Every structure is written in structure tokens, then in C-alpha cells.
Amino acid sequence: MEFLCSVCGRREGEPQGWHLVIEMAKPGSNVRNTMFILDRWDGKRAHDPNAASFCSTACKDKYLAERHRQLFA
């Protein structure tokens, strides 16, 4: 299985050193504003439908900055 960086689109079959962010919905709503940031690759969690994978810290930080802007705009 290949994983895709959610920011730059890079593909990797065994993404060592990648990062994960898992977004969860606020209980009782459709608002996805709770994030779990994993700085170590976890192949099991990477398959979670709410997971976003990132090939670098820069891509993860760019994604989080955009999500923060969206949530508080």
C-alpha cells in the first residue's frame, strides 16, 4: 500500500520518518476540530479514515497552519 502526503502529494510505500495527524469530530457535531499529532509513523493508525499523513515536518506544519486558519477565521 502507498501513502500520500496530504500537502505535497509525495507517495511512499513504507513511509519511515513521516508524521500523522488524526482529526476527530467534536462529540455531538460534525465539527472536526480535535487533532492528535503523531510525530512517529504508525502504520496501523495511518489506515484510519481520519488520518492525514505528511512526508516532512514542513508539510505537517503547513497543513496545521491552514487548519488553524480555517477553524478560527
N, C-alpha and C positions, 0 to 999 in steps of 0.2 A: 504494500500500500504506500502511496505517496502522500506527503503532507504539503500543503501550500501555505506560504507566508501570507497572512491576511493583509499585508501592506504592499509589499513589492512583487508578490506573485512567484517568488522563487520556489522551486519544487525540490523535495528531498525524500528519499526512501527511508533512510534511517537518520533522522534529524538530531544528531548529538549537538548539545550546546544551544539548542533552540529554547524559546520561552513559551509559556502558555498563559492565557487569561481565560478564566471561566466566568461567564456572565450568568447571573441568576435573576429571576423575576422577583420583585418585591411581593411578599405574600399577599394574596387577595387582589392583585392587579396585573396588568400586562407590562408594567414599567420594569425594564431591565437595568437596574442601577447598582446591584451588588456585584462586585468583582473580586475574584480570587486570583491573585497574581502569583504564578509559579515560575521561579527563575531556573528550575531544573526540569528537564524534559521528563514527562511521564507519559509513556505510550498508551497506557490504559485510559488516562484522563483525556488524552488528545482525541480520542474517539467520541467523547461527549458531544452531543449536538450543540451545546452552548459554548464549546471551546473555540478559541481563536489561537492560532499558532504564529510565531514570529521567528524569523531566521536570525535576528540580531536584537541587541538592546535598543539600537536606534529605531528599528521598526516597531518594537513594542512601545517605546516612549512616544513615537509619533501617533500610534493608534490610541493610546491612553489620553494624550493631549486632545485629540479630536473628540473622543467620547466625553471627556470632561467639558469641553466647549459646548457640545450638544446638550448635555444634561443641565448646564447652568446658563444657557443662552436665553 
